[in-house]
Amino acid sequence: MSAVMTLDQALETVLQLPIEQQEILVQILQQRQIEIRRAEIAAEAQYAVNSFYAGQLQASSAEAAIAQLHQ
C-alpha cells in the first residue's frame, strides 16, 4: 500500500527544489492543465455533435442561443 502525499507535503518537497526547477515544474503543470482542458472541450464538442446528429438537439440562431442563456 502506498502512502498518499498531502498538498502540504508536496509543497514542502517542491520548495526544496532550486528555483529554476520550481519554475519548470510550474510550466509543466500549466501545460498539463491546458491539455486536460482541451481534451474536455473536445469531448464536450464531440458529444454535442453526436447529440445533434442523433436528433437530440435542434439548430438555432446565435441570437436565440444567447437569449436562452440569459434566461
Secondary structure, DSSP 4 states (H G I P E B T S, - for coil): -PPPPPHHHHHHHHHTS-HHHHHHHHHHHHHHHHHHHHHHHHHHHHHHHHHHHTTSS----HHHHHHHHT-
